[in-house]
Amino acid sequence: MRDTGIFPDHGADGRFIVQGPCGCALQVTSATEAGWEHVSVNTDQSRSPNWQEMCFVKDLFWDEEECVMQLHPPLSQYVKTHPYCLHLWKPLHEEIPVPPTILVGVPGFETGQALALIAKLGEHNLTFAEETIAMLQISQVMGEEGCSWETAYQRWKESLPREVA
């Protein structure tokens, strides 16, 4: 369902009810105003939308390579009109800064691989910074040689001075 009477001069602005990926209807309102693209989302249940539902809605309104954000403003700026509503935002005239991916995890590693490698690196008493550098080096070897993380880890370990390895 779409109601474009609210913001008729903007493309995807309006109110929508869409079937979400987790089995419940999502009530979505979108608007472009004051320099922002904005989408609000709530479920037909007494709960906030979950991560999968927010990702689903993000992909309905923006390209997969566009960066949008959910904000946690200062408490003094909270607007609590709907207790279970979450929002996505994208400024129209500037890029959203994003931290380096390494601060979240090493690109190219699946969860199980990353956990196994972290356990192995834990045997070396590395600092967090040294562990991060090691993971990047191991990731680079994986990419260059097309080998497994285990093989790349062995190559990394062999490159260490004996007293560290």
DACOR-V514128 format. One record per run of one state. SS is the DSSP state (~ for helix, > for strand, _ for the rest). FROM is the first residue (numbers start at 1). TO is the last residue. If there is no record, write none. Layout:
SS,FROM,TO / SS,FROM,TO
This chain:
_,1,1 / >,2,3 / _,4,13 / >,14,19 / _,20,24 / >,25,33 / _,34,35 / >,36,43 / _,44,50 / ~,51,61 / _,62,68 / >,69,69 / _,70,74 / ~,75,77 / _,78,85 / >,86,91 / _,92,100 / ~,101,103 / _,104,110 / ~,111,122 / _,123,127 / ~,128,145 / _,146,148 / ~,149,158 / _,159,165
